[in-house]
Amino acid sequence: MAYRLCSSSFSPTQDHHHFFSNSLTSPPLLRTTPFPHTLSLQHFNYPFSLNQRTYPQIAPVSIQDPIVQQTHNSSSSQDSDSGLYPESEKPNPSSKSYVWVNPKSPRAPQLRQRTYDARYAYLVKIAESLNSCNPNEEDVYGTLDVLGEKIVEHDAVVVINSMSNPETAPFALKYFQEKLEVVSKEVILYNVTFKVFRKCKDLDRAEKLFDEMVQRGVKPDNITFSAIISCARQSNLPEKAVEWYEKMPTYGCQPDDIHHAVIIDAYGRTGNIDMALSLYDRARAKKWRLDALTFATLIKIYGMSGNFEGCLNVYEEMKALNVKSNLTVYNSLLDAMGRAKRPWQAKSIYEEMIANGFKPSWATYAALLRAFGRARYGYDALGVYREMKEKGLELNVTLYNTILAMFADLGYVDEALEVFEDMKRSGTCKPDSRTFSSLMTVYSCSGKVSEAEALFDEMLAAGFEPTIFILTSLVQCYGKANRTDDVVRTFNWILVLDLTPDERFCCCLLNVLARTPEQELGKLISCIEKANAKLGYVVKLLVEGGNGEEQNITTETRELINLVGADIRRPYCNSLIDLCVNLNMLERACELFNLALTLELYTDIQSKSPVLWSLNLKSLSHGAAVTALHVWMNDLSKVLESGEDLPSLLGINTGHGKHRYPDTSLAAVLESRLKELNAPFHESPDKVGWFTTTKVAAKLWLESRRSHELVS
């Protein structure tokens, strides 16, 4: 192949966005004969001839008419100086001259040494020497003296632009400022120096150089601010990025569309959500070019504001604009879907990420753990946890606690103990109060008294004081084991410690009371009265029963429910109804159930469609579910009495029962109750937790039940 010598005007790219994201990168070293150090710069300033032919003159290397790098495939190479010149200052690239050289000619190697590729490689080597030399004026000047006396501005730009040492770059800049006889655009020398600081994320030196630049009377341009803003952005200092962006008009620089687009990320990170979203709306309207990092920030913004559909829309817009996703975008999406409690979408996004060739990072696994933990996807979370351990990735305390809290809710007793032991062996994480609280919940819900007491002692030995949450779990554990005296002892200890029984503790006492044998109720009622006088009064009314106070019971219970927090109202009602069922006061339980319906504590209990009438018991306690069944049976009887027909199918939904705790499941309780009533409902083979019957069977049973009641 023949060699081609090219002389043309310098033509940097006009893509400012490319500069802002990664434009000032040096081109790769070209595969040319190394430029000898003995060759003078003057060789590039004179014409030459080949074999008595006249060839176009090789232009001198200068900033006014620089030689453009030319390779056999120039379209794929990067401009070393792209983005250094403002649009109005860029030279015209229209003029090009070429020289064909026979590669078999004995002078071909010598001529090849005069190409721009060789010259550029030589300047890059000088930059590499500057990167490794001592950061002082003497060593830097000595390294640059090999350039000789006739230094042109373009050489200075290439050398500094190829550097990556922020300590030696200012000395190199000073050297060229002293040596260059003519500088057409001094701001360009500053801009490439700012680019070195951006490479190294050294914002302090960039800001100091900016002050020096202004003091010398050099006016900054848009590219100056782009480099500094980019440096602040990459240094994870969004406040500084915004500060420099807002300084631009002060120096006569007007932010262009590219600046606006990039600063969306900085505004989002500083918490100025309104400005970030406003700029994003403009970006969509004006079709600005946005990078993947900006889209990742937008996804985070929408996620934190709870607009999870907005997260997915931004991601789809990013793909429509052909912006390539990166790991940060995927991690932001996974985190948002975790906040939205959409683990199925998190799994889908993760699978897409893997299919696109990305390897999960620590942040990826952390986002998945949070997503699966919030949604109580125990199996998936356990898989992610074990994969992290296999890869040697350490978890922090927050992630350990996320997993343990999920296992506590689901009843993964053995798995929770495994994670707890791993945490203690890790050497990097120590259990905190939340850790002990979660594991105490695991033991208390399982009724493992000895394990709970041992954990309590371990917690005290680790220096943690007992909290009302821990003691609530301990009370629940004793209650499940029917150790009423220990419940009373723990309650008295709370009073000695001067801890205030909160609503959750009172709800726990009420729950224990509903399980307690009738002969021991007095012990716990006394504790409840001390903890909450109003609750104690209502409980005594329910337990004593009768005495013509039914209306008073309903009124007092309504007042009690309205006094407690919204998240406690349904558990209070569940426990009060459980207490009534335990004492065989079903009618009183029905009164409380109807009160709960009136207060909208229970919703969507009954549903009707043309083919199916169903009873939904998933959100109810065992006693409340039995009461709801009783109410529904009475409602069905009234339907038949009114002459209205039943649908072809009737069903009762008890839910899946996700947790593994040894409590009797709601489905088992309901099945037992249906057998007692001789009701024709049978467990559905294709729907977990469903009991169904046909219209014919239900009518026969309801009519038989009504006849039996009339006879009685």
Backbone hydrogen bonds, N-H to C=O, Kabsch-Sander energy under -0.5 kcal/mol:
donor,donor_aa,acceptor,acceptor_aa,energy
3,Y,101,V,-1.4
5,L,3,Y,-0.5
5,L,99,V,-1.8
7,S,97,S,-1.9
9,S,95,S,-0.9
16,H,14,Q,-1.2
19,F,15,D,-1.3
20,F,16,H,-2.5
21,S,17,H,-2.1
22,N,18,H,-2.6
23,S,19,F,-1.4
24,L,19,F,-0.5
25,T,22,N,-0.6
32,T,30,L,-2.2
39,L,36,P,-1.2
43,H,40,S,-1.5
44,F,41,L,-1.8
45,N,42,Q,-1.8
46,Y,43,H,-0.6
50,L,53,R,-0.9
53,R,50,L,-2.6
55,Y,53,R,-0.6
59,A,57,Q,-0.6
62,S,60,P,-0.8
74,S,71,T,-0.9
76,S,73,N,-1.4
77,S,74,S,-0.9
82,S,79,D,-1.1
83,G,13,T,-0.8
84,L,81,D,-1.9
89,E,86,P,-1.2
90,K,86,P,-0.7
90,K,87,E,-0.9
96,K,94,S,-0.6
97,S,7,S,-1.7
99,V,5,L,-1.5
101,V,3,Y,-1.8
105,S,102,N,-1.8
108,A,105,S,-1.8
111,L,107,R,-2.5
112,R,108,A,-2.7
113,Q,109,P,-1.3
114,R,111,L,-1.7
115,T,112,R,-1.5
119,R,115,T,-1.9
120,Y,116,Y,-3.5
121,A,117,D,-2.4
122,Y,118,A,-2.0
123,L,119,R,-2.1
124,V,120,Y,-2.3
125,K,121,A,-1.8
126,I,122,Y,-1.6
127,A,123,L,-2.0
128,E,124,V,-2.2
129,S,125,K,-1.9
130,L,126,I,-2.0
131,N,127,A,-1.8
132,S,128,E,-1.1
133,C,129,S,-1.0
136,N,134,N,-2.4
140,V,136,N,-2.1
141,Y,137,E,-2.7
142,G,138,E,-2.2
143,T,139,D,-1.9
144,L,140,V,-1.9
145,D,141,Y,-1.4
146,V,143,T,-0.7
147,L,144,L,-2.0
148,G,145,D,-1.9
151,I,149,E,-1.7
155,D,152,V,-0.6
156,A,152,V,-1.5
157,V,153,E,-2.2
158,V,154,H,-2.2
159,V,155,D,-2.5
160,I,156,A,-2.3
161,N,157,V,-2.5
162,S,158,V,-1.3
162,S,159,V,-0.6
163,M,160,I,-1.5
169,A,165,N,-1.7
172,A,168,T,-2.0
173,L,169,A,-2.4
174,K,170,P,-2.2
175,Y,171,F,-2.4
176,F,172,A,-2.2
177,Q,173,L,-2.2
178,E,174,K,-1.7
179,K,175,Y,-2.2
180,L,176,F,-2.5
188,I,185,K,-1.6
189,L,185,K,-0.6
189,L,186,E,-0.6
190,Y,186,E,-1.5
191,N,187,V,-2.5
192,V,188,I,-2.2
193,T,189,L,-1.3
194,F,190,Y,-2.6
195,K,191,N,-1.7
196,V,192,V,-1.2
197,F,193,T,-1.7
198,R,194,F,-2.1
199,K,195,K,-2.1
200,C,196,V,-1.6
201,K,198,R,-1.0
202,D,197,F,-2.7
203,L,201,K,-0.9
206,A,202,D,-1.4
207,E,203,L,-2.6
208,K,204,D,-2.1
209,L,205,R,-2.6
210,F,206,A,-2.0
211,D,207,E,-1.9
212,E,208,K,-2.0
213,M,209,L,-2.6
214,V,210,F,-2.3
215,Q,211,D,-2.1
216,R,212,E,-1.7
217,G,214,V,-1.4
218,V,213,M,-2.2
219,K,217,G,-0.6
225,F,221,D,-1.7
226,S,222,N,-2.3
227,A,223,I,-2.3
228,I,224,T,-2.0
229,I,225,F,-3.0
230,S,226,S,-2.4
231,C,227,A,-2.0
232,A,228,I,-2.5
233,R,229,I,-2.5
234,Q,230,S,-2.7
235,S,231,C,-1.5
236,N,233,R,-1.4
237,L,232,A,-2.6
240,K,237,L,-0.6
241,A,237,L,-1.8
242,V,238,P,-2.4
243,E,239,E,-2.1
244,W,240,K,-2.6
245,Y,241,A,-2.2
246,E,242,V,-2.4
247,K,243,E,-0.7
248,M,244,W,-0.7
248,M,245,Y,-0.8
250,T,247,K,-1.2
251,Y,247,K,-0.8
251,Y,248,M,-1.3
252,G,249,P,-1.7
253,C,248,M,-2.3
254,Q,252,G,-0.5
260,H,256,D,-2.3
261,A,257,D,-2.5
262,V,258,I,-2.3
263,I,259,H,-2.4
264,I,260,H,-0.7
264,I,261,A,-0.7
265,D,262,V,-1.1
266,A,262,V,-0.7
267,Y,263,I,-2.8
268,G,264,I,-2.4
269,R,265,D,-2.1
270,T,266,A,-1.7
271,G,267,Y,-0.6
271,G,268,G,-0.8
272,N,267,Y,-1.8
273,I,271,G,-2.0
276,A,272,N,-2.0
277,L,273,I,-2.8
278,S,274,D,-2.2
279,L,275,M,-2.4
280,Y,276,A,-1.9
281,D,277,L,-2.2
282,R,278,S,-1.7
283,A,279,L,-2.5
284,R,280,Y,-2.3
285,A,281,D,-2.0
286,K,282,R,-2.8
287,K,283,A,-0.8
288,W,283,A,-1.8
290,L,288,W,-0.6
295,F,291,D,-1.7
296,A,292,A,-2.3
297,T,293,L,-1.9
298,L,294,T,-2.2
299,I,295,F,-2.4
300,K,296,A,-2.0
301,I,297,T,-2.5
302,Y,298,L,-2.5
303,G,299,I,-2.4
304,M,300,K,-2.8
305,S,301,I,-1.6
306,G,303,G,-1.0
307,N,302,Y,-2.0
308,F,306,G,-1.5
311,C,307,N,-1.2
312,L,308,F,-1.6
313,N,309,E,-2.4
314,V,310,G,-2.5
315,Y,311,C,-2.0
316,E,312,L,-2.3
317,E,313,N,-2.5
318,M,314,V,-2.4
319,K,315,Y,-2.0
320,A,316,E,-2.2
321,L,317,E,-1.7
322,N,319,K,-1.5
323,V,318,M,-2.2
324,K,322,N,-0.6
330,Y,326,N,-2.0
331,N,327,L,-2.7
332,S,328,T,-2.2
333,L,329,V,-2.3
334,L,330,Y,-2.7
335,D,331,N,-2.2
336,A,332,S,-2.2
337,M,333,L,-2.6
338,G,334,L,-1.7
339,R,335,D,-2.1
340,A,336,A,-1.9
341,K,338,G,-1.1
342,R,337,M,-2.8
345,Q,342,R,-0.7
346,A,342,R,-1.8
347,K,343,P,-2.4
348,S,344,W,-1.8
349,I,345,Q,-2.6
350,Y,346,A,-2.3
351,E,347,K,-2.3
352,E,348,S,-2.1
353,M,349,I,-2.4
354,I,350,Y,-2.3
355,A,351,E,-2.3
356,N,352,E,-1.6
357,G,354,I,-1.7
358,F,353,M,-2.0
365,Y,361,S,-2.1
366,A,362,W,-2.5
367,A,363,A,-2.4
368,L,364,T,-2.2
369,L,365,Y,-2.7
370,R,366,A,-2.3
371,A,367,A,-2.4
372,F,368,L,-3.0
373,G,369,L,-2.5
374,R,370,R,-2.5
375,A,371,A,-1.5
376,R,373,G,-0.8
377,Y,372,F,-3.0
378,G,376,R,-1.3
381,A,377,Y,-2.6
382,L,378,G,-2.4
383,G,379,Y,-1.8
384,V,380,D,-2.2
385,Y,381,A,-2.6
386,R,382,L,-2.3
387,E,383,G,-1.9
388,M,384,V,-2.2
389,K,385,Y,-2.0
390,E,386,R,-2.2
391,K,387,E,-1.8
392,G,389,K,-1.1
393,L,388,M,-2.5
400,Y,396,N,-2.2
401,N,397,V,-2.6
402,T,398,T,-2.0
403,I,399,L,-2.3
404,L,400,Y,-2.5
405,A,401,N,-2.5
406,M,402,T,-1.8
407,F,403,I,-2.6
408,A,404,L,-2.2
409,D,405,A,-1.7
410,L,406,M,-2.1
411,G,407,F,-1.7
412,Y,407,F,-1.8
413,V,411,G,-1.9
416,A,412,Y,-2.3
417,L,413,V,-2.0
418,E,414,D,-2.1
419,V,415,E,-2.4
420,F,416,A,-2.4
421,E,417,L,-2.3
422,D,418,E,-2.3
423,M,419,V,-2.5
424,K,420,F,-1.9
425,R,421,E,-1.9
426,S,422,D,-1.3
427,G,423,M,-0.5
436,F,432,D,-2.0
437,S,433,S,-2.1
438,S,434,R,-2.4
439,L,435,T,-2.2
440,M,436,F,-2.3
441,T,437,S,-1.9
442,V,438,S,-1.9
443,Y,439,L,-2.1
444,S,440,M,-2.7
445,C,441,T,-2.6
446,S,442,V,-1.0
447,G,443,Y,-0.7
447,G,444,S,-0.8
448,K,443,Y,-2.4
449,V,447,G,-1.5
452,A,448,K,-2.1
453,E,449,V,-2.6
454,A,450,S,-2.1
455,L,451,E,-2.4
456,F,452,A,-2.2
457,D,453,E,-2.0
458,E,454,A,-2.1
459,M,455,L,-2.5
460,L,456,F,-2.0
461,A,457,D,-2.3
462,A,458,E,-1.6
463,G,460,L,-1.4
464,F,459,M,-2.0
471,L,467,T,-2.3
472,T,468,I,-1.7
473,S,469,F,-2.0
474,L,470,I,-2.0
475,V,471,L,-2.3
476,Q,472,T,-2.3
477,C,473,S,-2.3
478,Y,474,L,-2.3
479,G,475,V,-2.3
480,K,476,Q,-2.3
481,A,477,C,-1.4
482,N,479,G,-1.5
483,R,478,Y,-2.9
484,T,482,N,-0.9
487,V,483,R,-1.6
488,V,484,T,-2.3
489,R,485,D,-2.5
490,T,486,D,-2.5
491,F,487,V,-2.3
492,N,488,V,-2.4
493,W,489,R,-1.9
494,I,490,T,-1.8
495,L,491,F,-1.6
496,V,492,N,-1.9
497,L,493,W,-2.4
498,D,495,L,-1.0
499,L,494,I,-2.3
506,C,502,D,-2.3
507,C,503,E,-2.4
508,C,504,R,-2.3
509,L,505,F,-2.4
510,L,506,C,-2.3
511,N,507,C,-2.2
512,V,508,C,-2.5
513,L,509,L,-2.5
514,A,510,L,-1.7
515,R,511,N,-0.6
515,R,512,V,-1.1
516,T,512,V,-0.8
516,T,513,L,-0.8
520,E,517,P,-1.9
521,L,518,E,-1.3
523,K,520,E,-0.7
524,L,520,E,-1.0
525,I,521,L,-2.7
526,S,522,G,-1.8
527,C,523,K,-1.1
528,I,524,L,-2.6
529,E,525,I,-2.5
530,K,526,S,-1.5
531,A,527,C,-2.1
532,N,528,I,-3.1
536,G,532,N,-2.7
537,Y,533,A,-2.1
538,V,534,K,-2.0
539,V,535,L,-2.6
540,K,536,G,-2.1
541,L,537,Y,-1.9
542,L,538,V,-2.2
543,V,539,V,-2.8
544,E,540,K,-2.5
545,G,541,L,-1.9
549,E,546,G,-1.6
553,I,549,E,-2.5
554,T,550,E,-2.0
555,T,551,Q,-2.2
556,E,552,N,-2.8
557,T,553,I,-2.5
558,R,554,T,-2.2
559,E,555,T,-2.3
560,L,556,E,-2.3
561,I,557,T,-2.7
562,N,558,R,-2.1
563,L,559,E,-0.9
563,L,560,L,-0.9
564,V,560,L,-1.0
564,V,561,I,-0.5
568,I,565,G,-1.5
569,R,565,G,-1.0
570,R,566,A,-0.6
572,Y,568,I,-2.4
573,C,569,R,-2.3
574,N,570,R,-3.0
575,S,571,P,-2.4
576,L,572,Y,-2.5
577,I,573,C,-2.5
578,D,574,N,-2.5
579,L,575,S,-2.3
580,C,576,L,-1.8
581,V,577,I,-2.5
582,N,578,D,-2.7
583,L,579,L,-1.4
584,N,581,V,-1.7
585,M,580,C,-3.2
586,L,584,N,-0.5
589,A,585,M,-1.9
590,C,586,L,-2.3
591,E,587,E,-1.8
592,L,588,R,-2.0
593,F,589,A,-2.2
594,N,590,C,-2.6
595,L,591,E,-2.0
596,A,592,L,-2.2
597,L,593,F,-1.9
598,T,594,N,-2.2
599,L,595,L,-2.4
600,E,597,L,-1.1
601,L,596,A,-2.8
602,Y,596,A,-0.9
607,S,614,S,-2.1
609,S,612,L,-2.0
613,W,649,L,-1.6
614,S,607,S,-2.6
615,L,651,G,-1.9
616,N,605,I,-3.7
617,L,615,L,-0.7
617,L,653,N,-2.9
620,L,617,L,-1.8
625,A,621,S,-2.5
626,V,622,H,-2.2
627,T,623,G,-2.1
628,A,624,A,-2.6
629,L,625,A,-2.2
630,H,626,V,-1.9
631,V,627,T,-2.4
632,W,628,A,-2.4
633,M,629,L,-2.5
634,N,630,H,-1.8
635,D,631,V,-2.0
636,L,632,W,-2.6
637,S,633,M,-2.0
638,K,634,N,-2.0
639,V,635,D,-1.8
640,L,636,L,-1.9
641,E,637,S,-2.1
642,S,638,K,-1.8
643,G,640,L,-1.3
644,E,639,V,-1.5
649,L,611,V,-1.1
650,L,693,T,-2.5
651,G,613,W,-2.3
652,I,691,F,-2.7
653,N,615,L,-3.0
654,T,652,I,-0.6
654,T,689,G,-3.2
660,R,410,L,-2.9
669,V,665,S,-2.1
670,L,666,L,-2.6
671,E,667,A,-2.4
672,S,668,A,-2.1
673,R,669,V,-2.0
674,L,670,L,-2.8
675,K,671,E,-1.9
676,E,672,S,-1.8
677,L,673,R,-1.8
678,N,674,L,-0.6
678,N,675,K,-0.7
679,A,674,L,-2.4
682,H,692,T,-2.2
684,S,690,W,-3.3
690,W,687,K,-1.7
691,F,652,I,-2.3
692,T,682,H,-2.5
693,T,650,L,-2.2
695,K,648,S,-1.4
698,A,694,T,-2.2
699,K,695,K,-2.5
700,L,696,V,-2.1
701,W,697,A,-2.1
702,L,698,A,-2.8
703,E,699,K,-2.4
704,S,700,L,-2.1
705,R,701,W,-2.6
706,R,702,L,-2.2
707,S,703,E,-2.3
708,H,704,S,-2.2
709,E,705,R,-1.9
710,L,706,R,-2.1
711,V,707,S,-2.2
712,S,708,H,-2.2
